[in-house]
């Protein structure tokens, strides 16, 4: 097999190879450790670039597929592939990992160990987006917990041990529901065909052509949904999120992506289409409530990081609304919002890390008037804020618009109230309130004496955030480039649910 045939595996395992190399770096050689980690992250980004450049957007289905028997007696295989959705998430993970590793200059204790865990986390995240075997997906999904736990417990802020433990317990036990549901589904497949398999395409085809007994599909569907709802996080399973991520090191937050949203899109809905359709109105309502709840609580926060963390809960609600609209528009919007989350919030946390390195605080009441001292930093931060509130011309606008548009179509198609679209719109208005109010308090007004010597954004720091700023405008100004790539997958994904819709309606997203 030629090298290109193994490009997924090379991309997946390169960060782990880098982590092993870092173990060979002598203690105290922090500069060498940083250089090795950054080089490995850049190589991984280059390999992800090969995937994106070589990906054929005119084809629907998985590409660069690799499959190898892992546990053949139990139907488990090393099965990798990417489609027009996951290939962008792989690329974004690789880009954010480069930025997170570069941002690790703020870490001064046990630097080598910190970078090792960051690279292991990158492999786990890449595996989540590449895996096409449900057990393999579960392994990578759970593997994200291990480096995250140690990064929080060892390099986090106050109360970090309790926060890391809460994070691990919530997400680990939530994921067990998915594991149980996966095993039950595989055993049902075995009853029918006499052999076990955990391959996603086979299980998906099995459920689509056969009715599971005694409402079993409903129970399995909720096992997956609850596992991913915890990881998203969705209200009321979100309580671990502000606690754990409120003390987590900021480089970790830069790279932390919406693996729960991806799980809903790739596994929960396609594996259980009848249950997804039956409970779609409930999940749309749940997402709309999360949008407004996250926005309201964000308004009441007194620290910059926590404002952004609750904004992420609100954004998760939009993703859920788009997915469970079960329309091509909603699917496309939710995929874009998963990308936009990584871009916008990655930039936000990167800027917060640079600000915290200067001020040693992110308390809003202790800041103020920073625009006079840091005009370039303020301008870049404002661009990120405007993207977060979905200003037209920025990336979040088209994502939120398609999520709400898909929900509107779905409400008419399935006969539930469009009030949830109105609730989602209210969330966008509230986002303007809490984000711009936060910006005003931090960057306008009188400058406290202790901040009058703060340096503005340096050239290297601007270079660090520049790729994310470019993506904010690239998606916002020219969204058709992205929607056209996702559209064939969206139409196929939503085909079971929108057969009754007319073609003119389906073309609205073009």
C-alpha positions in Angstrom: 0.0 0.0 0.0 1.4 3.4 -0.9 1.9 6.2 1.6 -1.2 8.1 0.5 -3.2 4.9 1.3 -2.1 5.2 4.9 -2.4 9.0 5.2 -5.2 8.7 7.9 -3.1 6.5 10.1 0.0 8.7 9.7 -2.1 11.7 10.6 -3.8 9.9 13.5 -0.7 8.5 15.1 1.9 11.3 14.4 1.0 13.2 17.6 1.5 10.0 19.6 4.9 9.4 17.9 5.7 12.9 19.0 4.7 12.2 22.6 7.0 9.2 22.6 9.8 11.4 21.2 9.2 13.9 24.0 9.7 11.2 26.6 13.3 10.9 25.3 14.0 14.6 25.8 16.0 15.1 29.0 14.3 16.9 31.9 15.1 20.6 32.0 15.4 20.9 28.2 12.2 22.9 28.0 13.1 24.7 24.8 13.9 21.4 23.0 10.6 19.9 24.2 8.6 22.9 22.9 10.4 22.7 19.6 9.8 19.0 19.2 6.1 19.3 20.1 5.6 22.2 17.8 7.3 20.5 14.9 5.2 17.3 15.4 2.0 19.4 15.5 3.0 21.2 12.3 3.8 17.9 10.6 0.4 16.6 11.6 -1.2 19.8 10.2 0.6 19.2 7.0 -0.7 15.7 6.8 -4.3 16.9 7.5 -3.7 19.4 4.6 -2.9 16.4 2.4 -6.2 14.9 3.3 -8.1 18.1 2.5 -6.4 18.8 -0.8 -6.7 15.1 -1.9 -10.4 14.9 -0.8 -12.9 14.6 -3.7 -15.8 16.9 -2.7 -17.9 15.6 -5.7 -18.1 12.1 -4.1 -20.5 11.2 -1.3 -19.2 8.6 1.1 -16.0 7.8 3.0 -12.6 8.3 1.5 -9.0 7.3 2.4 -10.6 4.3 4.0 -8.3 1.9 6.0 -9.6 -1.3 7.6 -7.7 -3.9 9.5 -9.0 -6.7 11.7 -8.3 -5.7 15.3 -10.3 -8.2 17.4 -11.7 -10.4 14.6 -13.4 -12.9 17.0 -15.5 -10.1 18.4 -16.1 -8.2 15.2 -14.0 -5.2 16.1 -11.8 -3.6 13.4 -9.4 -0.8 13.0 -11.7 1.0 10.6 -10.9 4.6 9.5 -12.4 7.0 7.0 -13.4 10.6 6.5 -16.2 12.3 4.6 -17.0 15.9 3.6 -17.8 16.6 7.3 -15.1 14.8 9.3 -12.3 15.9 6.9 -12.8 19.5 7.9 -13.0 18.6 11.6 -9.7 16.7 11.3 -8.1 19.7 9.7 -9.4 22.1 12.3 -8.2 19.8 15.1 -4.7 19.8 13.6 -4.7 23.6 13.3 -5.9 24.2 16.8 -3.4 21.8 18.2 -0.6 23.8 16.6 -1.9 26.9 18.2 -2.4 25.2 21.6 1.1 23.8 21.6 2.5 27.3 20.6 0.4 28.8 23.3 1.9 26.5 25.9 4.6 29.2 26.5 2.4 30.2 29.5 3.2 26.8 31.1 6.4 26.9 33.2 6.1 23.7 35.3 6.7 20.2 33.9 6.6 21.6 30.4 7.5 18.3 28.8 4.7 16.4 30.5 2.2 19.0 29.6 3.1 18.8 25.9 3.0 15.0 26.0 -0.6 15.1 27.2 -1.5 17.7 24.7 -0.2 15.5 21.8 -2.0 12.4 23.2 -5.2 14.5 23.3 -4.7 15.4 19.7 -4.5 11.8 18.7 -7.7 11.0 20.7 -9.6 13.9 19.0 -8.4 12.9 15.6 -9.5 9.3 16.2 -13.0 10.4 17.2 -13.4 12.1 13.8 -11.8 9.2 11.8 -13.3 6.1 13.4 -15.9 4.1 11.5 -16.1 1.2 14.0 -18.3 2.0 17.0 -16.0 0.3 19.5 -13.0 2.1 18.0 -14.9 5.3 18.2 -15.7 4.6 21.9 -12.0 3.9 22.6 -11.0 7.3 21.2 -14.0 9.1 22.7 -13.0 7.8 26.1 -9.3 8.3 25.5 -10.0 12.1 25.4 -10.8 11.9 29.1 -7.3 10.7 30.2 -5.1 13.6 28.9 -7.9 16.1 29.8 -8.1 14.8 33.3 -4.3 15.1 33.9 -4.1 18.5 32.2 -6.8 19.8 34.5 -5.6 18.1 37.7 -1.9 19.0 37.2 -2.0 22.3 35.5 -5.4 23.7 36.4 -6.3 26.5 38.7 -7.8 26.5 42.2 -9.8 23.4 43.2 -8.4 21.6 40.1 -8.4 18.1 41.6 -12.1 18.2 42.4 -12.9 19.8 39.0 -10.9 17.1 37.2 -12.6 14.3 39.1 -16.0 15.8 38.4 -15.2 16.0 34.7 -14.0 12.4 34.5 -16.9 10.9 36.4 -19.6 12.8 34.5 -18.2 12.1 31.1 -17.1 8.5 31.8 -20.3 7.3 33.3 -22.3 9.1 30.6 -20.3 7.3 27.9 -21.0 3.9 29.5 -24.7 4.3 28.4 -23.4 4.5 24.8 -21.2 1.4 25.3 -24.1 -0.7 26.6 -26.3 0.5 23.8 -23.6 -0.4 21.3 -23.2 -3.9 22.7 -27.0 -4.6 22.6 -27.2 -3.4 19.0 -24.3 -5.7 18.0 -25.9 -8.7 19.7 -29.1 -8.0 17.8 -27.1 -8.0 14.6 -25.5 -11.3 15.6 -28.9 -12.8 16.2 -29.8 -12.0 12.6 -26.6 -12.8 10.8 -24.7 -15.1 13.1 -21.7 -12.9 13.5 -20.7 -9.8 15.5 -19.8 -6.5 13.9 -19.3 -3.0 15.1 -18.8 -1.4 11.7 -20.9 1.7 11.5 -22.2 1.2 7.9 -23.3 -2.4 8.6 -25.1 -1.5 11.8 -26.7 1.5 10.1 -28.0 -0.7 7.2 -29.2 -3.3 9.7 -31.3 -0.9 11.7 -32.6 0.7 8.5 -33.9 -2.6 7.1 -35.2 -4.3 10.2 -37.4 -3.3 13.1 -35.8 -3.9 16.5 -38.1 -5.6 19.0 -40.1 -4.1 21.9 -39.1 -0.4 21.4 -35.5 -1.4 21.7 -34.5 1.3 19.2 -35.9 4.0 21.5 -33.8 2.8 24.5 -30.6 2.4 22.4 -31.2 5.9 20.9 -31.4 7.5 24.3 -28.4 5.7 25.5 -26.4 7.4 22.7 -28.1 10.7 23.1 -27.5 11.0 26.8 -23.9 10.1 26.5 -23.3 12.8 23.9 -25.5 15.3 25.8 -23.2 15.1 28.7 -20.1 15.6 26.5 -21.7 18.5 24.5 -22.6 19.8 27.3 -26.4 20.2 27.2 -28.6 21.5 30.1 -29.0 19.9 32.7 -25.9 17.7 32.1 -23.7 20.8 31.9 -22.7 21.3 35.5 -19.3 19.7 35.1 -18.4 22.1 32.2 -18.0 25.5 34.0 -16.5 23.8 37.0 -13.8 21.7 35.2 -13.1 24.1 32.3 -13.3 27.1 34.6 -10.0 26.0 36.0 -8.5 24.2 33.0 -5.3 25.5 31.4 -6.3 27.7 28.5 -4.2 25.8 25.8 -6.5 22.9 26.5 -9.6 25.0 25.9 -8.2 26.2 22.6 -8.2 22.6 21.2 -11.3 21.3 22.9 -13.9 20.5 20.2 -17.5 19.4 20.1 -17.0 15.7 20.1 -20.5 15.2 21.6 -22.1 17.1 18.7 -20.2 14.9 16.2 -21.3 11.8 18.0 -25.0 12.8 17.7 -24.5 13.5 14.0 -22.4 10.5 13.0 -23.9 7.8 15.4 -27.0 8.6 17.4 -29.2 9.8 14.5 -28.1 7.6 11.6 -28.1 4.4 13.7 -31.6 5.0 15.0 -33.5 7.0 12.4 -37.0 6.1 13.5 -36.4 7.0 17.1 -34.6 10.2 16.0 -37.6 11.2 14.0 -40.0 10.4 16.8 -38.2 12.5 19.3 -37.0 15.2 17.0 -39.4 17.8 18.4 -38.3 17.0 21.9 -34.7 17.4 21.0 -35.3 20.6 19.1 -37.0 22.1 22.2 -34.2 20.9 24.4 -31.7 22.6 22.1 -33.6 25.9 22.1 -33.9 25.9 25.9 -30.1 25.4 26.1 -29.6 28.4 23.7 -31.5 30.7 26.0 -30.3 29.2 29.3 -26.6 29.5 28.3 -27.1 33.1 27.2 -29.0 34.2 30.4 -26.4 32.6 32.7 -23.5 34.1 30.6 -24.9 37.6 31.3 -24.6 37.0 35.0 -20.9 36.0 35.0 -18.2 38.1 36.5 -15.2 36.4 34.8 -14.3 36.4 31.1 -13.6 32.7 30.9 -17.0 31.8 32.4 -18.8 34.1 30.0 -17.3 32.2 27.1 -18.0 28.8 28.7 -21.7 29.6 29.0 -21.7 31.0 25.5 -20.5 27.6 24.4 -23.4 25.9 26.1 -25.7 28.3 24.1 -23.9 27.4 20.9 -24.4 23.7 21.6 -28.1 24.3 21.7 -28.0 25.7 18.1 -26.1 22.6 16.9 -28.7 20.3 18.5 -31.6 22.3 16.9 -30.0 22.0 13.5 -29.3 18.3 13.8 -32.7 17.3 15.1 -34.5 19.4 12.5 -33.5 16.4 10.3 -33.3 18.7 7.3 -30.4 19.3 4.9 -30.3 23.0 6.0 -30.2 22.1 9.6 -27.5 19.5 9.1 -25.3 21.9 7.1 -25.8 24.6 9.7 -24.9 22.2 12.6 -21.7 21.1 10.8 -20.7 24.7 10.1 -21.4 25.5 13.8 -19.2 22.7 14.9 -16.4 24.2 12.8 -17.3 27.7 13.9 -17.2 26.7 17.5 -13.6 25.6 17.1 -12.6 28.6 15.1 -14.4 31.4 17.1 -14.0 30.0 20.6 -10.5 28.8 19.8 -9.6 32.4 19.0 -11.4 33.7 22.0 -9.6 31.4 24.4 -6.3 32.1 22.7 -6.8 35.8 23.3 -7.9 35.2 26.9 -4.7 33.3 27.4 -2.6 36.2 26.1 -4.6 38.6 28.3 -4.2 36.5 31.4 -0.5 36.2 30.8 -0.3 40.1 30.9 -2.8 40.8 33.8 -2.8 37.5 35.8 -6.6 37.9 36.1 -9.7 37.5 33.9 -12.1 39.1 36.4 -14.2 41.7 34.6 -14.4 44.0 37.6 -10.5 44.2 37.8 -10.1 45.1 34.2 -11.2 48.2 32.2 -10.0 50.7 29.7 -7.7 48.3 27.9 -8.5 49.8 24.5 -6.3 52.7 25.3 -3.3 50.5 26.2 -3.9 47.7 23.7 -5.7 49.0 20.6 -4.6 46.1 18.3 -5.5 43.5 20.8 -8.9 45.2 21.4 -9.6 45.3 17.7 -8.8 41.6 17.3 -10.9 40.7 20.4 -13.8 42.7 19.0 -13.7 40.8 15.7 -13.9 37.6 17.7 -16.8 38.9 19.8 -18.7 40.0 16.6 -18.2 36.5 15.2 -19.5 34.9 18.4 -22.7 37.0 18.2 -23.2 35.9 14.5 -22.7 39.3 12.8 -23.4 39.0 9.1 -20.1 38.6 7.3 -18.6 36.4 10.0 -18.6 32.6 10.2 -21.3 32.1 12.9 -24.0 34.0 11.0 -24.5 31.4 8.2 -24.3 28.5 10.7 -26.9 29.9 13.0 -29.1 31.0 10.1 -29.1 27.5 8.6 -29.8 25.8 12.0 -32.8 28.1 12.5 -34.0 27.8 8.9 -33.8 24.0 9.1 -35.8 24.1 12.4 -38.4 26.3 10.7 -38.9 23.9 7.8 -38.9 21.0 10.2 -41.7 22.5 12.3 -43.9 22.9 9.3 -43.0 19.4 8.0 -43.7 17.7 11.3 -46.4 19.9 12.7 -44.8 21.2 15.9 -44.7 24.8 17.0 -42.3 27.3 15.4 -42.1 28.9 18.8 -38.7 27.1 19.3 -37.4 29.1 16.3 -38.4 32.2 18.1 -36.7 31.0 21.3 -33.5 30.4 19.3 -33.7 33.9 17.8 -34.0 35.2 21.3 -30.8 33.5 22.2 -29.0 35.4 19.4 -30.3 38.7 20.8 -29.1 37.7 24.3 -25.7 36.8 22.8 -25.3 40.4 21.6 -26.2 41.6 25.1 -23.7 39.5 27.1 -20.8 39.6 24.6 -20.9 43.4 23.9 -21.5 44.2 27.6 -18.5 42.1 28.4 -16.4 43.9 25.8 -17.5 47.3 26.9 -16.6 46.7 30.6 -13.2 45.3 29.8 -12.0 47.6 27.0 -13.8 50.9 27.6 -13.8 53.3 30.6 -11.0 54.5 32.8 -7.8 52.5 32.7 -6.7 51.3 36.2 -3.2 52.5 36.9 -1.7 49.0 37.1 -2.7 48.3 33.5 -1.2 51.4 31.9 2.0 49.7 31.0 0.5 46.6 29.3 2.0 45.8 26.0 -0.2 45.5 22.9 -0.5 42.4 20.7 3.0 41.4 19.5 3.7 40.4 15.9 4.2 36.7 16.8 1.0 36.7 18.9 -0.9 38.3 16.0 0.5 35.6 13.7 -0.8 33.0 16.1 -4.4 34.2 15.9 -4.3 35.2 12.3 -5.3 31.8 10.8 -8.5 31.8 12.9 -9.3 35.4 12.0 -8.9 34.4 8.3 -11.3 31.5 8.7 -13.8 33.8 10.5 -14.0 35.9 7.4 -13.5 33.2 4.8 -16.6 31.3 6.0 -18.5 34.4 6.7 -17.9 36.2 3.4 -17.9 33.1 1.1 -20.0 30.5 2.9 -21.0 28.8 -0.4 -17.5 27.3 -0.7 -18.2 25.3 2.5 -21.9 24.6 2.1 -21.4 23.2 -1.4 -18.8 20.7 0.0 -21.2 19.7 2.8 -24.4 19.7 0.8 -24.2 16.2 -0.9 -23.6 14.6 2.5 -26.4 16.7 4.0 -28.9 15.6 1.4 -28.0 11.9 1.8 -28.0 12.2 5.6 -31.5 13.8 5.7 -33.0 11.8 2.9 -35.0 9.4 5.1 -36.6 12.3 6.9 -37.4 14.8 4.1 -38.7 12.6 1.3 -42.0 14.5 1.3 -40.4 17.9 0.7 -40.4 19.5 -2.7 -37.2 20.0 -4.6 -37.5 23.8 -4.6 -37.4 23.7 -0.8 -34.3 21.4 -0.9 -32.5 23.9 -3.1 -32.8 26.8 -0.7 -29.5 26.1 0.9 -27.6 26.2 -2.4 
